[in-house]
């Protein structure tokens, strides 16, 4: 067994839930760690995608990064392109019926998806990746077999599914073909004999259906491994192109860097944990340095380190140019009026940028204060002498500047 396989930290990193979860059991049917250790072959780890659009963002990358971790540990990733199920449309979390796609649209989108996944998955090592289209088996089901699938679940069980329950209570239409989606996605697990299925926390119902169907067809049941839904760059709602709070995997290096270096402080830990392999115990203490490191690390994954560093330099030049332009005629404030050593919040109040030192502290805590374009996060930041600040532009918000002179 490889060192990666023996050290199971990769399994739990960023994982929301593994089910079933009998960690005290030695049974490989109840404990995924035991399945990994006792299995005499690589596990088959399933991840299904319905390519309903052409572009994917960093939120979509999370399960694929986990899939790569399984690959690196010696297991087989099975990516299922839902060319059949995408023509039904996943009803999960939807308040209305989804638009059905043609087979041609799905295959075009699928190719775009796969191209974007090349920086993440191991496409080259023999035995590490299978790409399957579920029309291969779903398209061959006859009416008797579909009836057998339908007979494994009651209408009450189906209506308990999130989305269906809401639509039913609001008297919004639910079409019968939508009930087929979780059953057919579950049948994918039967067809490829999955040991593990990956998905977001919103996919638990569908993954559990796969376990039920494997049991019905006398197959070994899979484990479900659920991963968080990534919040977008606004720090409020889940990452989504429609909400314009996303970082696209096809974006150029500068665009990616510029978005990621502004990641809200509250999201930094999650982004490092879910989108990088960096040691979380060795991150910089300064949030601004964390933002820059995050941006460099993620851009390097998709564009290479050289392009990431170039993007960083260009972004800094753009900010410097903007600040220089905005501060060409700003008033000067003489540091002769300040007794050093001096805390930055005191200088904010003394210079008139803030009404008081207390307001200066609040502006720093709110992320509104910058020195030479770099955001200040430490309210107790102290300068020992005026020479440290001479000629530098202190800024509050977008329109208030002073140039500090000694």
Secondary structure, DSSP 8 states (H G I E B T S, - for coil): --HHHH-THHHHTTEEEEES--TT---TTT-HHHHHHH-SS--EEEEEE---SS--BHHHHHHHHHHHHHHHTT-EEEEEE-TTGGGT---TT-SS------HHHHHHHHHHHHHHHTTTS--SSTTSEEEEETHHHHTT--HHHHHHHHTTS-HHHHHTSTTHHHHHHTT----HHHHHHHHHHHHHHHHHT-SEEEEEGGGHHHHHHHHHHHHHTT----EEEEE---B-TTSSSB--TTTT---BTTS-HHHHHHHHTT--GGGHHHHHHHH----GGG--SSHHHHHHHHHHHHHHHHH-HHHHHHHHHHHHHHHHHHHHHHTTT--EEEGGGS-SSEEHHHHHHHHTSSSSHHHHHHHHHTT-EEETTEE---TT-EESSGGGTTT-EEEETTTEEEEEE-
